[in-house]
Amino acid sequence: MTALAAGGTWQYRAVALSVVASALGYLLFSLWAGWQPVSHAVLAVGLGGTLLALGMSLVNYGLRFIRWQTYLGLMGHRVPWATSWRIYLAGFALTTTPGKAGEALRGVLLKDHGVPWPTSLAAFFSERLSDLFAVVLLTLFGLSLYPEAKPLIFLGLGLVGGGLLVLSQSRLLAWVGRWLAMQSGRWARLLGTPLQIVLEAQRCHRPAMLAWSTVLSVLAWSAEALAFHWILQWMGADVPLAFAVFVYALAMLAGAISFMPGGLGGTEAVMVGLLVWKGMSGADAVAATVLIRLATLWFAVGLGALMLMRGRRDARA
């Protein structure tokens, strides 16, 4: 990975700062809950439950990777699956950045494989839009149980609808592209780059592909929501599957819209609040939230950091 070797210093500093800052915040969050409830929850879940939850997270990453690889193929770039998988996982090292923007690091790593910036950024944009659509759909499982969530869900639907509306304007985007090509100056070049990204992303949102990516996304996020439900059951909480899926999806939506690093803060607040509303004690609700976030968000960050370090080691060899 030549690009990784050439520009690795800032990437690793970014990883370190992002992970350390987020981990410190999470440590404070866990301390607020109290170590005793968290340790009791870990014992209740057990080693088998922990491995099962981590396995469901791997299902999530695998399905999203298939979607990612499909996006790259649609835009004319066939990266070997094994290489692409390592690069995809490496992007998770910077999940704890605002809006997961750090995952665009994959574009740096893909440059050595002939994938230009607009293509990798178009795949990244398409991923975020597909994920947002999936979690909005999953929130519908429990909307009737908690109608107060309607404003947040409608905001998510509005963002998805706005994104799809922009991508559907083929003629308008083509006209803007021709107009910019006739212009000169720095501003024309600056506007040309995001336009090129949108034009590339259009290939990933044709009707058949949109349906396919939505199915993959819903299945991916359902896997982690199911793990969340199992954790609650192992802890002895009487929470129906539909409500657990709703809580997990709404928390992911809140985290995404908050634009906080990795959704930290917003995601946890929604999870804890809804679990307490459902009848769990505050300590147990925080403990369950800490466990599922360790098995999803922090598991992804750890895998990403390992893949990134491996890539740097290979680049130096």
VMD Tcl script that draws the C-alpha trace (Angstrom):
set ca {
  {0.00 0.00 0.00}
  {2.20 2.79 -1.30}
  {-0.22 5.59 -0.43}
  {-0.38 4.30 3.10}
  {3.40 4.29 3.41}
  {3.72 7.77 1.93}
  {1.06 9.48 4.00}
  {0.84 7.20 7.01}
  {1.91 9.64 9.73}
  {-1.18 11.81 9.73}
  {-3.45 8.77 9.35}
  {-2.07 7.08 12.44}
  {-2.14 10.30 14.41}
  {-5.78 10.73 13.39}
  {-6.56 7.16 14.42}
  {-4.80 7.58 17.76}
  {-6.44 10.92 18.59}
  {-9.88 9.72 17.49}
  {-9.73 6.45 19.39}
  {-8.17 7.90 22.55}
  {-10.63 10.81 22.77}
  {-13.63 8.60 22.13}
  {-12.38 5.86 24.46}
  {-11.89 8.37 27.28}
  {-15.42 9.62 26.77}
  {-16.70 6.06 26.83}
  {-14.72 5.30 29.97}
  {-16.42 8.23 31.71}
  {-19.78 6.97 30.45}
  {-19.08 3.51 31.91}
  {-17.91 4.99 35.20}
  {-21.11 6.98 35.41}
  {-23.05 3.73 35.08}
  {-20.87 2.09 37.71}
  {-18.57 -0.85 37.08}
  {-20.69 -3.20 39.18}
  {-23.79 -3.20 36.89}
  {-21.55 -3.50 33.82}
  {-19.60 -6.42 35.30}
  {-22.84 -8.15 36.30}
  {-24.13 -7.70 32.74}
  {-20.93 -9.19 31.32}
  {-21.31 -12.23 33.57}
  {-24.97 -12.60 32.58}
  {-24.13 -12.51 28.88}
  {-21.17 -14.85 29.31}
  {-18.43 -15.82 26.89}
  {-20.78 -17.63 24.52}
  {-23.14 -14.68 24.36}
  {-20.27 -12.28 23.81}
  {-18.91 -14.35 20.93}
  {-22.39 -14.60 19.41}
  {-22.85 -10.82 19.60}
  {-19.45 -10.28 17.98}
  {-20.40 -12.81 15.30}
  {-23.54 -10.82 14.48}
  {-21.37 -7.72 14.15}
  {-19.19 -9.60 11.67}
  {-22.35 -10.47 9.72}
  {-23.12 -6.74 9.64}
  {-19.63 -5.86 8.36}
  {-19.69 -8.69 5.80}
  {-23.03 -7.70 4.28}
  {-22.01 -4.05 4.11}
  {-18.73 -5.07 2.46}
  {-20.64 -6.99 -0.23}
  {-22.60 -3.80 -0.88}
  {-19.36 -1.77 -0.98}
  {-17.73 -4.19 -3.42}
  {-20.83 -4.06 -5.61}
  {-20.69 -0.26 -5.66}
  {-17.06 -0.30 -6.78}
  {-17.89 -2.83 -9.52}
  {-20.78 -0.73 -10.80}
  {-18.40 2.22 -11.13}
  {-15.96 0.13 -13.16}
  {-13.37 -0.91 -10.57}
  {-12.73 -4.57 -9.74}
  {-10.56 -4.68 -6.63}
  {-9.61 -8.22 -5.49}
  {-11.98 -9.34 -2.73}
  {-9.30 -10.16 -0.14}
  {-7.52 -6.84 -0.65}
  {-10.75 -4.89 -0.70}
  {-11.92 -6.62 2.49}
  {-8.76 -5.58 4.35}
  {-9.13 -2.01 3.10}
  {-12.81 -1.94 4.02}
  {-12.09 -3.09 7.57}
  {-9.21 -0.59 7.87}
  {-11.72 2.20 7.28}
  {-13.46 1.25 10.54}
  {-10.42 2.51 12.46}
  {-11.78 6.02 11.94}
  {-15.42 5.26 12.66}
  {-15.20 7.48 15.75}
  {-15.08 10.64 13.61}
  {-18.00 13.02 12.98}
  {-20.46 11.39 10.58}
  {-17.97 8.49 10.23}
  {-16.23 10.75 7.71}
  {-12.90 9.19 8.64}
  {-13.99 6.00 6.90}
  {-13.23 7.87 3.68}
  {-9.65 6.79 4.52}
  {-10.47 3.82 2.28}
  {-10.04 6.19 -0.65}
  {-6.37 6.68 0.29}
  {-5.81 2.93 0.42}
  {-7.71 2.28 -2.82}
  {-5.63 4.75 -4.85}
  {-2.88 2.14 -5.20}
  {-5.44 -0.12 -6.88}
  {-6.45 2.39 -9.53}
  {-9.59 3.68 -7.81}
  {-9.77 7.50 -8.12}
  {-10.97 9.75 -5.31}
  {-14.40 10.58 -6.84}
  {-15.20 6.87 -7.12}
  {-14.26 5.94 -3.54}
  {-16.07 9.02 -2.19}
  {-19.13 8.17 -4.28}
  {-19.11 4.66 -2.76}
  {-18.74 6.21 0.71}
  {-21.64 8.61 0.11}
  {-23.79 5.77 -1.23}
  {-22.99 3.69 1.86}
  {-24.04 6.41 4.26}
  {-27.28 7.02 2.37}
  {-28.10 3.30 2.26}
  {-27.35 2.86 5.97}
  {-29.55 5.82 6.83}
  {-32.40 4.41 4.76}
  {-32.06 1.00 6.43}
  {-32.17 2.27 10.00}
  {-35.15 4.49 9.18}
  {-36.99 1.45 7.84}
  {-36.11 -0.56 10.96}
  {-37.48 2.17 13.23}
  {-40.93 1.47 11.78}
  {-40.99 -1.79 13.81}
  {-41.79 0.08 16.99}
  {-43.12 3.44 15.88}
  {-46.62 2.56 17.11}
  {-45.14 1.71 20.52}
  {-43.36 5.06 20.83}
  {-45.01 7.72 18.60}
  {-42.83 10.47 20.14}
  {-40.05 9.33 17.80}
  {-41.92 10.54 14.70}
  {-40.05 13.87 14.31}
  {-36.63 12.15 14.33}
  {-37.80 9.42 11.94}
  {-39.36 11.96 9.56}
  {-36.11 13.92 9.63}
  {-34.25 10.77 8.63}
  {-36.76 10.09 5.86}
  {-36.36 13.66 4.68}
  {-32.57 13.32 4.45}
  {-32.88 10.06 2.52}
  {-35.53 11.51 0.22}
  {-33.43 14.61 -0.40}
  {-30.39 12.52 -1.29}
  {-32.34 10.29 -3.66}
  {-34.02 13.32 -5.24}
  {-30.65 14.90 -6.04}
  {-29.35 11.62 -7.49}
  {-32.44 11.25 -9.68}
  {-31.86 14.56 -11.50}
  {-29.79 13.11 -14.35}
  {-30.54 15.79 -16.92}
  {-30.01 18.66 -14.51}
  {-26.71 17.23 -13.25}
  {-25.52 16.62 -16.81}
  {-26.40 20.22 -17.74}
  {-24.54 21.56 -14.68}
  {-21.54 19.43 -15.67}
  {-21.49 20.86 -19.21}
  {-21.89 24.39 -17.88}
  {-19.01 23.97 -15.41}
  {-16.81 22.55 -18.17}
  {-17.17 25.83 -20.05}
  {-16.19 27.89 -17.02}
  {-12.72 28.77 -15.83}
  {-11.39 29.61 -12.42}
  {-10.88 28.00 -9.09}
  {-14.55 27.92 -8.03}
  {-15.50 25.97 -11.15}
  {-12.90 23.31 -10.32}
  {-14.08 23.18 -6.71}
  {-17.70 22.63 -7.77}
  {-16.65 20.08 -10.37}
  {-15.35 17.59 -7.80}
  {-18.58 17.15 -5.77}
  {-20.54 17.04 -9.00}
  {-18.34 14.24 -10.26}
  {-18.92 12.35 -7.00}
  {-22.69 12.69 -7.37}
  {-22.55 11.58 -11.01}
  {-20.55 8.49 -10.00}
  {-22.97 7.77 -7.14}
  {-25.91 7.78 -9.57}
  {-24.78 4.38 -10.84}
  {-25.27 2.96 -7.34}
  {-28.86 4.17 -7.06}
  {-30.61 2.83 -10.11}
  {-33.88 1.09 -9.14}
  {-32.62 -2.52 -9.17}
  {-29.40 -1.65 -7.32}
  {-31.27 0.53 -4.84}
  {-33.55 -2.39 -3.99}
  {-30.61 -4.80 -3.65}
  {-28.53 -2.46 -1.49}
  {-31.54 -1.72 0.73}
  {-32.09 -5.43 1.38}
  {-28.40 -5.89 2.25}
  {-28.44 -2.83 4.52}
  {-31.59 -3.86 6.38}
  {-30.23 -7.38 6.93}
  {-26.87 -5.97 8.09}
  {-28.34 -3.65 10.71}
  {-30.94 -6.23 11.73}
  {-28.08 -8.57 12.68}
  {-26.75 -6.10 15.25}
  {-30.28 -5.25 16.43}
  {-30.88 -8.97 17.03}
  {-27.65 -9.16 19.06}
  {-28.95 -6.22 21.12}
  {-32.18 -8.11 21.79}
  {-30.25 -11.21 22.88}
  {-28.12 -9.15 25.29}
  {-31.27 -7.70 26.84}
  {-32.75 -11.19 27.20}
  {-29.58 -12.59 28.78}
  {-29.72 -9.72 31.27}
  {-33.29 -10.71 32.18}
  {-35.04 -7.73 30.56}
  {-38.59 -8.27 29.29}
  {-38.20 -6.41 25.98}
  {-39.98 -7.72 22.83}
  {-37.91 -8.22 19.68}
  {-39.80 -5.52 17.76}
  {-39.11 -2.95 20.45}
  {-35.44 -3.94 20.74}
  {-35.01 -3.52 16.96}
  {-36.78 -0.16 17.17}
  {-34.57 1.03 20.04}
  {-31.37 -0.01 18.30}
  {-32.37 1.51 14.95}
  {-33.62 4.76 16.49}
  {-30.39 5.05 18.48}
  {-28.33 4.56 15.30}
  {-30.46 7.20 13.58}
  {-30.01 9.66 16.43}
  {-26.28 9.07 16.42}
  {-26.03 9.60 12.67}
  {-28.07 12.80 12.70}
  {-26.17 14.17 15.72}
  {-22.96 14.06 13.59}
  {-21.01 13.26 16.74}
  {-17.94 11.00 16.44}
  {-19.29 7.48 15.94}
  {-22.68 8.72 17.09}
  {-21.28 8.86 20.62}
  {-23.62 10.54 23.06}
  {-26.74 10.65 20.93}
  {-26.85 6.89 20.37}
  {-26.31 6.05 24.03}
  {-28.80 8.67 25.27}
  {-31.58 7.25 23.09}
  {-30.83 3.63 24.04}
  {-30.72 4.33 27.76}
  {-33.75 6.61 27.69}
  {-35.98 4.15 25.84}
  {-34.88 1.16 27.93}
  {-35.64 3.07 31.13}
  {-38.99 4.12 29.64}
  {-39.67 0.41 29.02}
  {-39.04 -0.41 32.68}
  {-35.34 -1.24 33.01}
  {-33.38 0.31 35.84}
  {-31.01 3.10 34.87}
  {-27.92 1.06 35.79}
  {-29.05 -1.97 33.76}
  {-30.00 0.20 30.79}
  {-26.55 1.81 30.73}
  {-24.87 -1.59 31.17}
  {-26.78 -3.05 28.21}
  {-25.90 -0.01 26.13}
  {-22.20 -0.27 27.02}
  {-22.15 -3.97 26.09}
  {-23.81 -3.59 22.67}
  {-21.62 -0.63 21.79}
  {-18.48 -2.55 22.74}
  {-19.66 -5.46 20.57}
  {-20.47 -3.23 17.57}
  {-18.80 0.19 17.43}
  {-15.67 -0.60 19.44}
  {-15.24 -4.04 17.91}
  {-15.24 -2.36 14.48}
  {-12.70 0.26 15.60}
  {-10.43 -2.46 16.97}
  {-10.61 -4.53 13.78}
  {-9.97 -1.43 11.71}
  {-6.92 -0.47 13.74}
  {-5.49 -3.98 13.33}
  {-6.01 -3.92 9.56}
  {-4.49 -0.44 9.32}
  {-1.41 -1.49 11.29}
  {-1.09 -4.59 9.14}
  {-1.29 -2.47 5.99}
  {1.41 -0.13 7.27}
  {3.65 -3.08 8.16}
  {3.14 -4.59 4.67}
  {3.88 -1.23 3.04}
  {7.20 -0.97 4.88}
  {8.22 -4.53 4.02}
}
mol new
graphics top color blue
foreach p $ca { graphics top sphere $p radius 0.5 }
foreach p [lrange $ca 0 end-1] q [lrange $ca 1 end] { graphics top cylinder $p $q radius 0.2 }
display resetview
